[in-house]
Amino acid sequence: MKTILKLAPVIGLAGLLAACGTTTEQRAATGAIGGAVAGQAIGGNTGATVAGAAIGAIGGAVTTPKKPN
């Protein structure tokens, strides 16, 4: 139950920050920040934080921003 309570705000924050930005670099940076926060909340150690940041950066970099029609 404690894990679920830790994850709820992290998932919400990640959803808000997921791939924010107009350039690839901005999206990678926001993904890395969200991933690092999620990794720390889930794993609680440096390795999990670094892994979360790396996964978030890759995820943010490969997303494409929505373009208005």
N, CA, C and O of each residue as an XYZ file, in Angstrom:
276
protein
N       0.816     -1.190      0.000
C       0.000      0.000      0.000
C       0.863      1.259      0.000
O       0.523      2.246     -0.652
N       1.972      1.228      0.725
C       2.853      2.391      0.773
C       3.438      2.689     -0.600
O       3.622      3.851     -0.963
N       3.731      1.634     -1.365
C       4.274      1.830     -2.710
C       3.258      2.523     -3.600
O       3.613      3.409     -4.376
N       2.017      2.132     -3.495
C       0.967      2.755     -4.299
C       0.827      4.229     -3.944
O       0.654      5.070     -4.826
N       0.901      4.541     -2.661
C       0.815      5.936     -2.241
C       2.003      6.746     -2.731
O       1.858      7.935     -3.017
N       3.168      6.135     -2.834
C       4.342      6.827     -3.368
C       4.203      7.042     -4.872
O       4.606      8.081     -5.395
N       3.640      6.070     -5.557
C       3.585      6.126     -7.011
C       2.519      7.074     -7.545
O       2.684      7.619     -8.637
N       1.449      7.282     -6.821
C       0.353      8.107     -7.329
C       0.806      9.508     -7.735
O       0.526      9.913     -8.863
N       1.485     10.264     -6.887
C       1.915     11.591     -7.322
C       2.999     11.541     -8.396
O       3.075     12.428     -9.247
N       3.823     10.520     -8.359
C       4.891     10.390     -9.363
C       4.279     10.157    -10.736
O       4.701     10.765    -11.720
N       3.295      9.287    -10.802
C       2.646      9.017    -12.083
C       1.923     10.264    -12.589
O       1.949     10.557    -13.785
N       1.288     10.987    -11.693
C       0.636     12.229    -12.087
C       1.623     13.260    -12.604
O       1.373     13.912    -13.618
N       2.736     13.408    -11.916
C       3.765     14.350    -12.349
C       4.353     13.930    -13.678
O       4.563     14.766    -14.557
N       4.617     12.659    -13.835
C       5.170     12.167    -15.092
C       4.201     12.420    -16.242
O       4.617     12.760    -17.350
N       2.925     12.256    -15.975
C       1.935     12.522    -17.009
C       1.909     13.987    -17.418
O       1.738     14.312    -18.592
N       2.080     14.860    -16.445
C       2.088     16.290    -16.756
C       3.342     16.717    -17.512
O       3.291     17.581    -18.387
N       4.458     16.103    -17.161
C       5.723     16.510    -17.765
C       6.149     15.669    -18.959
O       7.143     15.980    -19.615
N       5.419     14.627    -19.241
C       5.835     13.717    -20.301
C       5.977     14.462    -21.617
O       5.019     15.009    -22.163
N       7.185     14.461    -22.092
C       7.510     15.034    -23.392
C       7.110     16.495    -23.534
O       6.688     16.915    -24.611
N       7.235     17.267    -22.475
C       6.998     18.703    -22.572
C       8.154     19.328    -23.321
O       9.310     18.970    -23.093
N       7.862     20.234    -24.190
C       8.907     20.939    -24.918
C       8.660     20.904    -26.404
O       7.896     20.082    -26.911
N       9.318     21.808    -27.090
C       9.147     21.882    -28.539
C      10.332     21.299    -29.286
O      10.213     20.966    -30.465
N      11.465     21.170    -28.627
C      12.629     20.584    -29.287
C      12.927     19.223    -28.673
O      12.451     18.894    -27.587
N      13.713     18.453    -29.383
C      14.102     17.133    -28.886
C      14.828     17.247    -27.556
O      14.609     16.438    -26.655
N      15.689     18.245    -27.430
C      16.455     18.428    -26.196
C      15.550     18.751    -25.018
O      15.750     18.234    -23.919
N      14.558     19.600    -25.242
C      13.630     19.951    -24.161
C      12.816     18.743    -23.731
O      12.608     18.527    -22.537
N      12.354     17.954    -24.693
C      11.576     16.767    -24.354
C      12.439     15.739    -23.636
O      11.966     15.076    -22.713
N      13.695     15.596    -24.043
C      14.604     14.664    -23.358
C      14.861     15.130    -21.924
O      14.911     14.313    -21.005
N      15.021     16.433    -21.732
C      15.290     16.966    -20.390
C      14.098     16.757    -19.459
O      14.272     16.338    -18.314
N      12.890     17.046    -19.939
C      11.729     16.854    -19.073
C      11.485     15.366    -18.808
O      11.036     14.990    -17.724
N      11.776     14.536    -19.784
C      11.667     13.092    -19.565
C      12.661     12.607    -18.530
O      12.336     11.764    -17.695
N      13.882     13.142    -18.586
C      14.911     12.756    -17.619
C      14.530     13.182    -16.207
O      14.740     12.432    -15.253
N      13.979     14.369    -16.069
C      13.567     14.845    -14.744
C      12.454     13.956    -14.186
O      12.523     13.507    -13.041
N      11.443     13.711    -14.992
C      10.343     12.857    -14.542
C      10.803     11.448    -14.232
O      10.359     10.844    -13.255
N      11.695     10.920    -15.064
C      12.218      9.579    -14.844
C      13.052      9.486    -13.582
O      12.981      8.496    -12.854
N      13.841     10.514    -13.321
C      14.662     10.518    -12.110
C      13.796     10.552    -10.854
O      14.074      9.852     -9.880
N      12.757     11.362    -10.883
C      11.846     11.437     -9.741
C      11.143     10.097     -9.533
O      11.029      9.615     -8.406
N      10.674      9.504    -10.629
C      10.001      8.209    -10.526
C      10.962      7.130    -10.037
O      10.603      6.310     -9.191
N      12.186      7.132    -10.571
C      13.170      6.140    -10.148
C      13.505      6.248     -8.673
O      13.638      5.233     -7.991
N      13.641      7.454     -8.179
C      13.935      7.657     -6.761
C      12.761      7.226     -5.892
O      12.951      6.605     -4.847
N      11.556      7.554     -6.322
C      10.373      7.195     -5.535
C      10.165      5.681     -5.499
O       9.754      5.128     -4.479
N      10.449      5.026     -6.607
C      10.224      3.584     -6.670
C      11.374      2.818     -6.033
O      11.155      1.958     -5.180
N      12.613      3.131     -6.452
C      13.764      2.367     -5.984
C      14.388      2.877     -4.710
O      14.885      2.096     -3.899
N      14.365      4.182     -4.526
C      14.907      4.760     -3.309
C      16.426      4.741     -3.216
O      16.986      4.874     -2.127
N      17.096      4.576     -4.361
C      18.560      4.598     -4.329
C      19.092      5.274     -5.585
O      18.335      5.581     -6.506
N      20.386      5.502     -5.613
C      20.998      6.232     -6.716
C      20.880      5.490     -8.035
O      20.637      6.104     -9.074
N      21.048      4.175     -8.005
C      20.950      3.391     -9.230
C      19.584      3.508     -9.880
O      19.481      3.647    -11.099
N      18.543      3.454     -9.076
C      17.191      3.584     -9.605
C      16.946      4.987    -10.155
O      16.249      5.146    -11.157
N      17.510      5.995     -9.513
C      17.355      7.370     -9.977
C      18.027      7.558    -11.327
O      17.450      8.161    -12.232
N      19.241      7.046    -11.464
C      19.980      7.168    -12.726
C      19.273      6.390    -13.837
O      19.139      6.883    -14.957
N      18.826      5.183    -13.525
C      18.119      4.384    -14.523
C      16.829      5.071    -14.956
O      16.510      5.097    -16.144
N      16.092      5.623    -14.010
C      14.861      6.341    -14.341
C      15.127      7.554    -15.206
O      14.375      7.833    -16.140
N      16.193      8.278    -14.901
C      16.546      9.454    -15.705
C      16.905      9.049    -17.130
O      16.506      9.713    -18.087
N      17.655      7.965    -17.273
C      18.052      7.511    -18.608
C      16.833      7.066    -19.413
O      16.692      7.418    -20.584
N      15.969      6.302    -18.789
C      14.772      5.829    -19.488
C      13.863      7.003    -19.853
O      13.310      7.052    -20.951
N      13.715      7.937    -18.932
C      12.890      9.111    -19.205
C      13.456      9.980    -20.311
O      12.706     10.499    -21.137
N      14.773     10.145    -20.339
C      15.407     10.950    -21.384
C      15.209     10.318    -22.758
O      14.906     11.004    -23.734
N      15.383      9.018    -22.817
C      15.182      8.325    -24.097
C      13.727      8.425    -24.531
O      13.433      8.700    -25.694
N      12.824      8.201    -23.590
C      11.402      8.299    -23.908
C      11.006      9.691    -24.375
O      10.236      9.836    -25.324
N      11.526     10.707    -23.716
C      11.220     12.081    -24.118
C      11.813     12.439    -25.461
O      11.199     13.169    -26.238
N      13.008     11.932    -25.744
C      13.684     12.272    -26.992
C      13.015     11.644    -28.208
O      13.044     12.221    -29.294
N      12.418     10.477    -28.041
C      11.837      9.795    -29.199
C      10.392     10.190    -29.467
O       9.812      9.770    -30.469
N       9.807     10.987    -28.589
C       8.428     11.418    -28.822
C       8.410     12.575    -29.806
O       9.384     13.314    -29.946
N       7.299     12.710    -30.471
C       7.110     13.788    -31.433
C       6.035     14.722    -30.901
O       4.957     14.265    -30.521
N       6.306     16.019    -30.867
C       5.277     16.927    -30.351
C       4.080     16.979    -31.295
O       4.211     16.802    -32.507
N       2.916     17.227    -30.710
C       1.708     17.361    -31.526
C       1.768     18.683    -32.272
O       2.073     19.728    -31.697
N       1.476     18.616    -33.542
C       1.469     19.832    -34.354
C       0.018     20.188    -34.673
O      -0.761     19.326    -35.079
N      -0.342     21.458    -34.489
C      -1.729     21.852    -34.798
C      -1.992     21.743    -36.296
O      -1.111     21.973    -37.125
N      -3.217     21.388    -36.609
C      -3.591     21.267    -38.041
C      -3.939     22.593    -38.622
O      -4.274     22.680    -39.803
